């Protein structure tokens, strides 16, 4: 986080990290997550999606530290977050701030975008059927705007690898894995 912060990328300042790397003290960031803001302000879905795409693009232009490990799929030399979605973006008064860097890696920037696509498209929606339908309409609007600046053919070519990798994630439910495979 300090590496990307030193290059001007919006992350919380880290004050200390325990010797084992498990505990971290960082600056508190006040504000809603991007998903909370999108839920309460659905008229801004496309704006938030464009902002998320811009966060990806600016991250992928940063210098990659030599010690960063390779992404689990795809190959390349860009800095990747590997979990950059609306729940990991806090909208502070100073602008968006990206959190949860545990999966950061080096690789193809479109792998990072494809991971976000898969997570957004396959995430479970709680609530009654009408609420779920409304969320799915919003999700499609968000995804269209988010994916627009990225080359579709190249993204499509990476989707299988990303789905295969995320399908092995123990945090994904069986229904989410099923929705991931439906993207292929």
N, C-alpha and C positions, 0 to 999 in steps of 0.2 A: 504494500500500500504506500509506503514511503517512497518507493522508487517511482511510482506513477504520480504521486503527489508532487515530487520534486520536478516533474516535467509539466506541471500545471493541470493535471487531470483531477477532477473533483472527487476526492475521497476524504474521509475524516482523518484528522491528524492523529498519529499513533504516539502515545506518551511512553508506554512501556510494554514489553512482551516478556512473559516468564521464560526461564531458561529452557523449559521443555516445549515452548511455543504454543501451549494450550490456552493460556490466559493472556488477554490483551486489554490494555486500558487505552481508550481513544476518546477523542472529542465527541461530545453529545451533539447529535444533529436533530434539530426540531423540525417537524413537518410531516405531512402524510407521505405514505409510499405513493408511487405513481399509480398503482392499482387502486388505492383508496381515493385518490384525486379523480381518476377516470370514472370510478363508480359514482362519485357524487357530482361529477361534471361531465356527463356523457357527450355533451356537445363539443367537448375538447378532445375526444378520442384520437382523432387524426393528428392533432397537434402533439399530443403525448407520444404517439407512435413515431412521428418524425423526430421528436426529441430523443427517443430511445435509439433510433437509427443513427442519429448524429453522434450519440455517445459511443456507439460501436465504432463508427468511422474514425472519430478522434482517438479512441483507444488504440486502434489498429495502426495508427501512424506513429505511436510512441516507440522509443528505443526499447529493445528487449534486453533484459539483463542476461548475461551469459549463463548464470546458474539456473535459470528457469527451465523446468522439464518440458518435454514435448507433450503435446495434446494426445489423448488416447486414440484419436483418429485424424486422418488428413495429415498433410505435412506443409510446412511453411515456416517463415521466420517473423511472424507478427506476434504482438502481445495480445493474448486472449484472456477474457474473464471466465468463460465457459459456464456462466450462470447469470448472464446479464439480461434480466427481465424486469417487468414493472414492480415486482415485490422487492427487488434489490436496488431500487432507485428511490431515494428520499428527496422530496421536493422541498428544499429549505427556502428561506427568504432570499438567500444568496444564489439560488439556482439548484439544479439537480446534483445529488451526491450519490456516488455508487458505493455500495457496501457488499460484504460477503465475498471475499477474494480467495476462499479456500481452494477453489478449482483452477486458479490462474495457471496458464501454460503458454507455450510458444507453439505457433502453427499457422495454418491457413485461416485468414480472417473470416472467410465464408463458413468455416466450421463453427465459429463462434455465433454467427448469424443463424446458421441452421439449428444450433442447439436452442437458441431463443425461439425460433419458429416451432420446433418440436414441443418445447415446454408450453408455449402459448396455445398451440393447437390441441394439445392432449390433456391439459390440466382439468381435473374434476371440477364440476360446478355444483355447489350445494344449493338446496332450495327446492321449491315446488317446480313442477314442469313449466309453468309460465315464466317464473324467474329464470330458470335454466335457458329457456328459449331466448329471452331478452339478453342474457349474458352471451349466448352464442352469437347473436346478431352483432353485439358490440365487439366480440372477439374477432369476428370476420372483418369488420371495419378496421379494427386496430391492426390486424395482420396484413391486410392489403396495403395500408399506408406505411407500415414498418418495412415491409419487403420491397416496396417500390424502388428504392435507390440501388438495390443489389441485383446483379446479373442472374436472372432466373435459371438459365440453362446450367450455369456453374453450381448454383445452389442445389438444383435438382440432382446433379451428379453426386453431391456429397450427402444427400439425405439418407440414403441407405446405411452408410457407415455410422452416421450420427444416431439413427434410430436403433441400430444394433447395439451401439455403446450404451445409450440411455436405457434401453430395455433391460440391461443387466444392473441398473441402479436399484438398490434395495429400497430406496425411498419412493419409487414409482409403484403405484398400485397396478393390479392386473388390468383394470379397465383403462387406466392411462396407457399402459403398454399396448393394449389392443388398439386404442385410438392412434398411437404413434405408428403402428404397422399399417393402419388404414390410410396414412398419408402417402404411403409408397405406391 
